[in-house]
Amino acid sequence: MKKTARPHALLAVLTAAGLTLAATACSSDDPETMPINPGDATDTIPATAYVVAATVDGTSYLLTTPSLSEGTLSVKGHGTEVNAATYWVFKGQKYLFGLVYNQGGNGTGASYYLDAAGTIREKYLYEYNRITTYGTWGQHVVTASTGSAPATQADAEGNLPQVLLFNLLNAEDGSQTTASVMAENFLGNGEKVHLAGLAEADGRLYASVIPGGMSRYGIARWPQCVTDPALIATADGGSASSAYTAGEIPSTQYPDSAYVAIYTGNLLQQTPHIARTGRIGYACGRYRSQYYQTIWPADNGDLYVFSPGYGRTVESTDDLKRVVGTKPSGVVRIKAGQTTFDDTYYVNLEALGTQHPMFRCWHISGDSFLLQLYRGGVDEMKKGKEADVSELAIFHAEARTLIPVTGLPDDLAGFGGEPYGENGKMYIAVSVTGGDYPAFYEIDAATGRAVKGLTVEADALQTAGVLEMQR
């Protein structure tokens, strides 16, 4: 385990590497700020503002606004220039973290806050291992990925085990802790794993665990876990994030199971409890090497676990046998305070609404969730980046109902990053093909009706959320 501090002196190093990390105004030394709500600096309740992440001409900005429901916001005079980020993560209402993926290399990032004058300021800079998923836990923003262990851990044949690489970025003092945990046989079935989403609720940290087949290291150490020798690749194959080498099992032997790791203590030292269900397939959205979170707590602490059912997209060939899944898109839950799946709860999402499989999902508020669907059905899931995922729906967990989202523009081009939900409304960034500026659409969770809200004069919108003033 390694713990380091990342002071602002690191700025010179990162800037020399070609990254612009300074928080500067786009038109003056200090940006003008939008009115914030409520009250003034004498209030006992901190004032808050919506914060929007946007890009213009390849440059990233953070802007404040009193509303996401209406109006037009310009970067000019209101935007604070910040380093570009692949993901934006709100740490409560106190800090906003910008995290950079960096195409498989080490990640970089920064945290920001809203000062007493309502101006966005940079807090700390970070540099960490590559990132494929993230979340929050206690005082930290947590990133995780799967990678190779150091050469010293190779077996007698030179095979390296896979490890989970964790980074804990302390929001309060800027320090960070890094550690690796064995990813091989993490579930006791011999397979290496990835994590897809970290959800904090009810005093616990939940992580969706995605089994990924057996490495050469795993097969040599746990040969009894190979369910069928025909699953072992005899030649190299695949491409990009799906590439594999001879001598390994490149896809899971258990596509019709979902696993959730439950932590109650130190993420880096505790052996988590593993909850397993065979009602759904593994729980994550997927785009190339990125694993999107599909586990979310409702307001009462119940954890809902959604699965697109990607196991159905796996195909065997003459050269390589694979285990093909059968489970449709579905949702199960772990009740607050429990460590096993609720046997009384299961919903087949493809039996509802348009009967289309899901791609991603997010919690809105209460027990309502926004689902992004594959418009073309299961065959659409196999198209990768070419897939049409322009369909949205609202899932009401207790009622077990799914209603379509209506009112989106006819010339819809795509959606931004993470939507923001509060008080039964979800705000999602929408871009169109007609050349108009992107805007947030407000979706009513009760009716599914979407109406155009705040327009931002920018090329693209990433996300929105709320920060409170730090006094």
N, C-alpha and C positions, 0 to 999 in steps of 0.2 A: 504494500500500500504506500502511496506517495502523496504527500500533502505539500502544496506550494501556494504562495501568494502571488497575485498578478497585479502589481501596481500599475499606475498610468505610465510609468517609465517604459513599459512594454510597447507603448504606442510607436516609438521610433523604430523598433525592430519590425513591427508588423507593417508600418508604412513603407519601410524599405523593401518589403516583400511585395509591394504593389497593392496594399489594402488601404483604403481611406477610412479611418476609424474615428476621426475627430468629429465631435458633435458641434456643428457650426450652423449658423442661420443661412438661409438661402439668399437673403437679400440685405441683411444687416448683421451687426455683431450679435444682436439678440433678436430672436423672432418676436413678432407681435403675437399675443396670445388671444385665443377666443375667450369669451366670457365663460366662466365656470360656475358650477352650481353645487351647493347653495351658499349664499351668504358671503361673509368676509372673514378676514384672518382672526377675528375675535370669537368666531363660532366654536363651540366645543366639539361639534361634529366636523371632521375634515371635509373641505370642499372637494368635489370630484369633477372629472371631465372625461368624456369619451376620447380615446386616443386611436387614431387611424394610421395604419402603415400603408404608404403609397410609393410608387416610383414614377419619375419623370425623366425621360432621356437617359435611362440607365442609372439614375441616381435615386437613392432611397431617402424618404422623408417620414418623419413622424409629425402628425398634426393633432391639435386638440379642437374639439367641437362640443357645443352644448347639446346636440341632438343628432341621432342617426336616422330620424324619421322624416326629415324635411330639409330643404335648403340646398345651397351650393357652396362648396368649400374650395378655395384656391390655395395651392401650395405657396404662392407668392405672398409674403407677409405673414404667413402662419406656419410654415414648415421648418422644422429643424432637420438639417441634413445629417444622416447617420450612415454607418456602414451597412452595406447590403446584407440581407439575411435570407436564408432559405426558410426558416421557421421563426415565428414570433410566439413567445410564451409569456403569458401574464402570470406573475407570481403573486397571487391574490390581487389586491388593488394597490400594492405598494411598488412593485417593480415590473418592468417589461424587459424581457430578454430577447435579443436577436441572435439566432444561432445559424451558423453557416455550415452547409454539408460538405463542400469542397471536394466533390466527386471521388470519394473514397479515401482522400488524404486526411490529415489532421484537421479538426474543426476549429473555428475561431468564433468569437462572439463578444457581446457587450451587454451590459444591463443599463437601464435608463429609469429615471424617476421624474416626478412632477414636483418642482420646487414651490416655495411659498408664494411666488408670484405667478404660478401657473405656467411656467416655462419648462419644457422637457430638457433634462440634463443627463449627461452620461455619468454613470456611477463607477463601474468596474469593467475591465477588459479580461478576456479569458482565452486560453488556447488549450485544446483537449483532443482526445482520441476521436476518430471518425464517429459519425452519428447516424443511426438508422431509426431510432425511436427516442422519445423523451417524455418527461412528466415532471411532477413536483413531489417533494417529500420533506416535510418539516421546513427547515430554513433553506432548503436547496432546490435548485432546478437540476434534474437528473437526466443525463444522456446515456445511451447504451448502444452497443453494436456488437457484432460477433467477428472475431479475427483470430489470427494464428498466435499461438503461445510463443514465448522466446525459444530460440534454438536449443537451449539447455534442457528443455522438456521433451525433446524428440525421443521416440522409442528406438529400439535397436536397429530398426530398418530405416531410420531417419524420418519417420512420419511425425508431423507436428499435430498436437491436439488443438482443437478450436476452443477459444475462451470467450466469455462475455466480458467486454470492456466497459466499465462503469466510470462515469465522471460525475462527481457531486460538486456543483457550482454554488458556493455559499452566497446567498443574496445579501447578507448583512455585512460581512467583512471582506468579501472579494476573494477569499481563499478557495482552493479547490482540492478535492481528494480524488485520486484515481486508483483503481484497483482492477484486477482481473479475477474472474471466477470460472471454474471449469465448465464449459458448455457441453462437453461430451458426457453422455449418460446422465444428463441433468434430470431427466424424468424416470430414470431407472430402466429404460428400454434400449439403451445402447446408442441412441441417436443424439446427434448434436442439435442445438436449438438456437433460435433467435427470440428476442423479445419484441413484442408489438404493442406498445401502449402501456403507460404507467398511470394508474388511477389511484388517487388518494381519497379515502373515505372511511368514516367510522373508526378512526385511529389505526387504520391498516393501509398498506400499500399493496395494490393488486397489479400483477403483470401478466399479460397474455403470453403464453409460451408456445412457440411454433416449432414443432419437430421438423428437422430438415434432412432426414436420411442418415446414413452412417458413413463416416470418413474412413480412410484407410487405417488411421490410428484406432478408431472405434472398433472396426471389424477385427483387427489383430488382438485387441484387448478383451472384447466381449463377443467372441464368435457365436456364442449361444443365442445372441440377440438377432442374428440374421434369420428371418423367417422363411426365406427362400433364396438359395444361392443364385437363381436366375435373375434376381434383382441387382446383383453386383455387375457394374459396367465392365465390359471386356475391352473397351477402347475409349479414348477421350471423345467428348462430344459436347453439344450445347454451345451457347454463345453468351457473352456478356455476363449478367448476373446469374444466368442459368447454365453456365459452363460447368463441366465436371470432368474428372480424370478417371482413367481405368483403375479398377480396384476399389471403388467406393459405390455406395448406394446413393444416387443423387436426389431422390425424393423420398418423402416419408412413407413408412410402412403402415402409418396410422392416420390416413387422411380424414377419417370419419370420427375423430375424437377432438375435443377441445380441452385445453389445460390452462389453469390459472394458478400462478404462484402467489402465495399470500404471505406478506412480511408484516411482522408486528414490532420488530426491533431494528437492529443495525443491518441495513441493506447489504453491506459488504461482508458481514461476518455470519449472519444468521442463515441457517439452512431453512428455506421457506417450506411451508406446507403446500402441497400440490393438490388442487381440486381437479377432478377429471369427470367429464361427461361424454357419453356416446350418442347423445341426441343431436348434436350438431358437429360440423367439421371445425377445423382450427379457426381461431377468431382473430382475423385481421383483414384490412383492405390491403391490396398489393399493387404496386407499380414499380416494375424493375426491382432494384435492390431495396426499395423503401417499403416499410411495413407500417400501415396506417392503423391508428388506434380504433378498435371497435368494442372496447369495454368502457362503460360509463356508469357512474353512480347516479341514481335518482336523488332527489332532495332528501328523502327519508333514509338514505344510506344503503338501500338495496343496490347491488351491482348487477347491471344487465350486460349480458355477454352475447354479442351478435356475430354471426358467421356468414360470409357470402356463399360458402360451399365451393371453394376453389378446387377441392379434390376431384370434382367432376371434369375439370379441364385437363387433367393429366392423361396422357395416352401412351400405351405400350407400342414398341416398334419391333421389327424382326430382330434387331440387335440388342434390345434392352426391354426387359419386362418391368412394368411399374404397377403399383397398387393404385387402382382407380377408385375414387370416392363416389358415394351415392347420395350424400346428404344435401338437401336444398338449403337455401338461405333460411336461417332460423335464429331464434333468440331464446336464451335461457337466463336464469338469474341465480345469484347467491344472496340470500337474505342478510340484512344488516346483522352483524355479530356472529354470523355462521361461517363455517369453513368448508361446507360442501354445497353442491348444487341443489336447488329446491326441486324435489321430485314432482311437485304438483304444477310446475310452470314450464311450458314449452309452447312456442308459437312458430308455425311454418309460415314464413313471410311470403312465400311464393303461392300460398293459398289465398292471399288477400290482395285487394286492389287490382293492379294490372298484372299481377302474378309474375313480376320481373324480379330477378335476383338483385341483391344489393351490392354496392361497391364500398361505400363509406357511411359513417353515421356520426352524429354528435348529440349531446344532451342539450335540450333547450331550457326547461325548468320543470319543476314538479316531476311527473313521470312521463314527460313528452320528449320525443327524440326526432331529429331530422335525419331522414335516410336519403342517400344518393343512390340511384338505381341504374342498372344496365338496361337501356331502353330496348335493346334487341334481344333480350332474354339470355339464356345460357350460352348460346353461340357467340354472343357479343363479348362474353368474358374472355374468350380465347384470342381476341384481337389486340390485347395489350394496349399500347398508347393510342391506337386507332379506334378504340371502343367508344361508343356513344354512351356517356354517363350523364346526360342532360336532364334526366327525370328525377324529380324530388317528391318525397312523400313524408307525412307526419305519422309517427307510430305512437299510440297511447298505450303504455305498457300494461296498466291495470285493466283497462277495457279490452286489450288485445285487438285493437282496431288499427287500420292503416287507411289514411285518407290522402288523396293526391294533392299536390301543391298546384294551384292555378294562379294565373295572373302574371307569370313571367313573360318577358318580351318575346315576340315572335322571331326576332333576329338574334336570339341568344347565342353568344360565342363561347361562353364558359364561365366558371366560377372562380373566385379568389381562393385564399388559403382557408384558415379556420374561421367559421362563422362565430357570431357572438349571440348568446341567448340570455334573456332576462324577462321575468314577469309574463311568461306565456308568449313571448315574441322572439323570433330568431332573425338576426340581421346577417345577410349573406352578400358578399361582393359579387356583382354581376357585370360582365362585359358583353358588348354587342358587336355585331359585324358592320353596322352602318356608320361607324366613325364617331359616334357620340361618346362622351366621357363615361367611364364606368360609374356605377352607383350601387349603394346598398339597398337591397329590397327587404322590406319588413314582412315577415311571414307570421301570420296569426296561427298559433298552434292549435287552437280550437276549431278553426274552419279550413285551414290550409291555404287561405287566400293571401297572395303576395301583392304588395303595392310598392311602388317606387318611393324610396326615401331619399337620403342624402346623396347628392351627386358630387363627385370630387374631380376637379380639373387635373387629371393625372393620366398616365398611360395605363396604369394597372393598380388595383387595390389588393392588398394581401390579407389584412385582418382588421379587427377593431376590438376594443375592450374598454375597461374603465380603470383609471388611476386616481388615487386621492393625493391631495397636496401634502408634501412633507414639510413640516414646520419646525 
